[in-house]
Amino acid sequence: MVNKDRRRRELARQKYARQQQRRVDSAQRAKRRNVLIAGVVAVALAAGATAYASVKLIGGDRSTTDGASADPCARPAPGAPSKKTWPKEPAMAIDASAPYTARLATTCGQITFTMDAAKAPHTVNSFAFLAGQGYFDHSRCHRLVDQNIYVLQCGDPKGTGEGTPGYTLPDENLKDPRIKGNVYPAGTVAMANRYDGTNPKTRNSGGSQFFLVYKDSQLPPNYTPFGRVTGGMDVLKKIADAGSHPEPATGNTAPNATVVIDRATVGKS
């Protein structure tokens, strides 16, 4: 009888251990599914084995979980995210032969990047337009991916990964020679989109969401590269070092740091 009871306890212990391991494995898979898309469309990477899904904002609580670093960022400036949308892409208003610089004054520090209007005129024109409209002001950078690919995603005033300015943009500069071996180098600024990896109808689906690559990341060349970080890589590292946390219902990840764009501006360099 004693042996039977001991055996039952051992089987129960093993079952519990398996359940715990499955939970850990599930959480890790969920983190790996994060991608650079706006919405809920999944894409398969060129390697074929790993799929990623969009994430949703986790906000409000400045406390950390799982022993993560304390929030290294300041509190956001007063103000509310934009609710503006437009029925169509803005008319071309930039000089495509001139360089432009974007400045993001964030709660974690300033991030500056140059934009290549010659290679991505629609994207740069739209970004300048949205910045001028205050569209990015007071918006939270809602996604931090810190496994397999290393990016901070911003540009959605809703903070859900589903927000759009009401129009879409054509894909541009997808054959940028700097994207070698499907690696977006650290410092790249590129557009998020809804391309699912197979259906051509989901091409040309960029909007307002963009991502900042803080460490070389292997991705299929489906995301318009339109800028290069010239200042603030230390800010991105600070955000990345603070880690991310999952949203259990969706498997999405958000930065532990409270990353909010207090103000975005664009001007000729």
C-alpha positions in Angstrom: 0.0 0.0 0.0 2.8 2.3 0.9 4.5 1.6 -2.4 1.3 2.3 -4.3 0.8 5.6 -2.5 4.4 6.6 -3.2 3.9 5.6 -6.8 0.8 7.8 -7.1 2.5 10.7 -5.6 5.4 10.3 -7.9 3.1 10.1 -11.0 1.3 13.2 -9.7 4.6 15.1 -9.3 5.7 14.1 -12.8 2.4 15.2 -14.2 2.7 18.6 -12.5 6.2 19.0 -13.7 5.1 18.3 -17.3 2.3 20.9 -17.0 4.7 23.5 -15.7 7.1 22.8 -18.5 4.3 23.1 -21.1 3.4 26.5 -19.6 7.0 27.7 -19.8 7.3 26.4 -23.4 4.0 28.1 -24.3 5.1 31.4 -22.9 8.4 31.2 -24.8 6.6 30.4 -28.1 4.3 33.3 -27.5 7.2 35.7 -27.2 8.8 34.4 -30.3 5.5 35.0 -32.3 5.8 38.8 -32.0 6.2 40.5 -35.4 6.2 43.8 -37.0 2.7 44.0 -38.3 -0.2 46.2 -37.4 -3.2 44.0 -36.7 -3.6 40.3 -36.2 -2.2 38.9 -39.4 0.6 36.4 -38.9 3.6 36.1 -41.1 6.0 33.3 -41.7 9.7 34.2 -41.8 11.9 33.2 -44.6 13.4 30.4 -42.5 9.9 28.9 -42.4 9.9 27.6 -38.9 9.0 30.6 -36.8 5.8 32.6 -37.0 5.1 35.8 -35.3 1.8 37.6 -34.4 1.0 41.2 -33.5 0.9 42.4 -30.0 -1.4 44.6 -27.9 -0.5 47.4 -25.5 0.0 46.6 -21.9 -0.1 49.8 -20.0 -1.0 51.6 -16.8 1.0 49.8 -14.2 4.6 51.0 -13.9 5.6 48.0 -11.7 7.7 45.2 -13.2 7.3 41.4 -13.3 9.5 38.3 -13.3 12.4 40.2 -11.7 12.7 42.7 -14.6 14.6 45.9 -14.3 12.8 48.9 -12.9 11.2 51.4 -15.3 14.1 53.6 -16.4 11.9 56.2 -18.1 10.1 59.4 -16.9 6.4 59.9 -16.8 4.7 61.1 -20.0 4.1 64.8 -20.6 0.4 65.8 -20.2 -1.7 65.2 -23.3 -3.8 62.6 -25.0 -3.0 60.5 -28.1 -4.4 61.6 -31.4 -7.7 60.3 -32.7 -7.2 61.8 -36.2 -7.6 59.7 -39.4 -7.5 60.6 -43.1 -9.3 59.0 -46.0 -6.3 58.9 -48.3 -2.5 59.2 -48.4 -1.4 62.9 -48.1 -0.3 64.7 -51.2 3.4 64.8 -51.8 4.8 67.8 -50.0 8.4 66.9 -49.4 11.5 67.5 -51.5 12.5 64.0 -52.5 16.0 65.2 -53.2 16.6 66.5 -49.7 17.5 64.7 -46.5 15.0 64.8 -43.6 15.5 64.2 -39.9 13.0 63.0 -37.4 13.3 63.7 -33.7 11.3 61.7 -31.2 11.3 63.3 -27.7 10.4 60.3 -25.6 10.0 59.7 -21.9 13.2 57.6 -22.1 15.3 60.2 -24.0 15.6 61.6 -27.5 15.8 59.4 -30.5 16.9 61.0 -33.8 17.0 59.4 -37.3 17.6 60.6 -40.8 15.1 59.6 -43.5 15.8 58.7 -47.1 13.2 60.6 -49.1 14.8 59.7 -52.4 14.3 55.9 -51.8 11.1 56.0 -49.8 9.3 59.2 -50.8 5.8 58.1 -49.9 6.9 56.8 -46.5 8.9 59.9 -45.6 6.2 62.2 -46.9 3.6 60.4 -44.8 5.8 60.4 -41.7 6.5 64.1 -42.0 2.8 64.8 -42.5 1.7 62.7 -39.5 4.4 64.3 -37.3 3.2 67.8 -38.4 -0.3 66.8 -37.4 0.8 65.8 -33.9 -0.3 62.2 -34.7 2.6 60.6 -32.9 2.5 62.9 -29.9 1.6 61.2 -26.6 1.6 57.8 -28.2 3.1 54.8 -26.5 5.6 52.5 -28.2 3.6 49.4 -27.6 5.8 46.5 -28.6 9.3 45.4 -27.7 10.6 42.2 -29.3 13.7 41.0 -27.5 14.0 37.4 -28.7 15.1 36.3 -32.2 14.5 39.8 -33.5 15.2 43.0 -31.6 12.9 45.9 -32.3 10.9 48.6 -30.6 7.6 49.3 -32.4 5.8 52.7 -32.2 3.4 54.8 -34.2 0.0 53.6 -33.0 -1.9 56.2 -31.0 -4.3 53.5 -29.9 -1.4 51.6 -28.4 -2.9 48.3 -29.5 -1.0 47.4 -32.7 -4.2 47.9 -34.6 -4.3 51.6 -35.2 -3.9 53.2 -38.6 -4.0 56.7 -40.0 -6.9 55.7 -42.2 -4.8 55.1 -45.3 -2.1 52.8 -46.5 1.3 53.2 -48.1 3.1 51.4 -50.9 6.1 49.2 -50.1 9.3 51.0 -50.9 13.0 50.4 -50.9 12.7 46.7 -50.3 15.9 46.0 -52.2 18.0 48.4 -50.0 21.6 47.1 -50.3 22.0 47.6 -46.6 19.6 44.7 -46.0 22.1 41.9 -46.6 21.1 38.3 -46.1 17.7 39.4 -44.8 19.3 41.1 -41.9 18.0 44.5 -40.9 21.1 46.1 -39.2 20.9 47.8 -35.9 19.8 51.4 -36.3 17.4 50.7 -39.2 14.0 52.4 -39.0 11.4 50.6 -41.1 7.6 50.4 -41.5 5.3 47.8 -40.1 2.7 46.4 -42.3 0.0 43.7 -42.7 1.7 41.6 -45.3 1.0 37.9 -44.5 4.0 36.5 -46.4 2.0 34.9 -49.2 -1.0 36.9 -50.3 0.0 39.8 -52.7 -3.2 41.6 -51.7 -1.8 42.2 -48.3 1.2 44.0 -49.8 1.4 47.9 -49.7 -0.3 47.9 -46.3 1.9 50.2 -44.3 0.3 53.0 -42.3 1.7 54.9 -39.3 3.5 52.1 -37.3 7.2 51.9 -37.6 10.0 50.0 -35.8 13.4 50.8 -34.6 16.0 48.0 -34.8 18.3 48.1 -31.8 20.3 44.9 -32.7 20.8 43.2 -36.0 17.7 41.2 -36.8 16.9 38.7 -39.4 13.6 39.4 -41.1 12.2 38.8 -44.6 12.8 42.0 -46.7 9.1 42.9 -46.6 9.3 46.0 -44.5 10.1 49.4 -46.0 13.5 50.7 -44.6 13.3 54.4 -44.6 15.6 55.7 -42.0 18.8 55.3 -39.9 19.1 56.1 -36.2 21.8 58.9 -35.7 21.2 59.5 -32.1 19.6 57.6 -29.2 20.9 54.1 -29.6 21.7 54.3 -25.9 18.1 55.1 -25.3 17.0 52.0 -27.2 19.4 49.9 -25.3 18.1 51.3 -22.0 14.6 50.4 -23.1 15.6 46.9 -24.2 17.6 46.2 -21.0 14.5 46.9 -19.0 12.9 43.9 -20.8 9.4 43.1 -21.8 6.3 41.4 -20.4 3.6 39.2 -22.1 -0.1 39.8 -22.3 -1.3 36.3 -21.4 -4.5 36.5 -23.4 -2.7 37.1 -26.7 0.9 36.3 -26.2 1.9 39.9 -27.1 4.8 41.6 -25.5 5.2 45.2 -24.4 8.2 47.1 -23.0 8.5 47.2 -19.2 9.8 50.8 -19.7 7.1 53.4 -20.1 8.0 54.5 -23.6 5.9 57.4 -24.8 6.6 59.8 -27.6 5.9 63.1 -26.0 6.5 64.9 -29.3 7.7 64.0 -32.8 9.1 66.6 -35.3 10.5 66.4 -38.8 12.6 68.8 -40.7 15.1 69.1 -43.5 18.5 68.0 -42.3 
